[in-house]
Amino acid sequence: MTNLVILTGAGISAESGISTFRDDGGLWAKHRIEDVATPEGFARDPELVVNFYNERRAQAASVAPNTAHKALANLEAQHQGDLLLVTQNVDDLHERGGNPHVLHMHGALNSALCASCDHRWPAPMRMLVADSCPNCSAPMARPDIVWFGEMPYQMDRIERALSKADIFVAIGTSGNVYPAAGFVEMASHYGAHTIELNLEPSAVVSQFDETRFGKASETVPQWVSEILNK
Ligand code: OAD
């Protein structure tokens, strides 16, 4: 049985109509990371930050999963060995495409987090800065998003899965943000075969054993059918 670890990034949701971060016209060309994706930015101007993620949440709700998300759901349903799907994406397109078990290492738009007591609850479509925590009542609600300078979620679980992986595949991620960009090195170190599926070569492309370039809606279903027919 083959153990799989799959890492996805913004590229897998691009064809659904969600903006990536670093492509031409991507989110980081229109917004400053320091303003909308750091704890300091949130402390300076919480309204700007909450509204930025309100827009992202509304955009995610208005689009649908594509054939790449659906192919991964089919893989999870049929694969015999272990499979961990880790996403850097904060949208819920994997879940809506049919993957019930997704590890959102950078958080999720549909979750709110209390900056005072760490309680989590389902985020309303439009969060307000004045929202209070349903657990401790502190007016400290924030989007449950991992910002720059914060530790991504469940790193122990990811590293354990990478240590047992036979295949590690990275899909639609530019390889610019660590620790996710370092997973290929870790997986190689533990002996996995590593594959990059991306539109263009990522910043860490040279570390992969195998690369396939093209749209996720084409490369992912193709790769999934190869794995399932092995
Ligand atoms: P990026 O925007 O950095 O990279 C998107 C990647 O997807 C690029 O390599 C594109 O070539 C590729 N791509 C675009 N369209 C594609 C398509 N149709 N099919 C396949 N690939 C396609 O996004 P990420 O690598 O996901 O973090 O960014 C990583 C993190 O940086 C994000 O999670 C976010 C951001 O800052 C935080 O906000 C903490």
Boltz pocket constraint, residues with backbone or C-beta under 6 A from the ligand:
constraints:
  - pocket:
      binder: B
      contacts: [[A, 8], [A, 9], [A, 10], [A, 11], [A, 12], [A, 14], [A, 15], [A, 20], [A, 21], [A, 22], [A, 23], [A, 26], [A, 37], [A, 88], [A, 89], [A, 106], [A, 146], [A, 147], [A, 148], [A, 171], [A, 172], [A, 173], [A, 174], [A, 175], [A, 176], [A, 177], [A, 197], [A, 198], [A, 199], [A, 200], [A, 201], [A, 202], [A, 214], [A, 215], [A, 216], [A, 217]]
      max_distance: 6.0
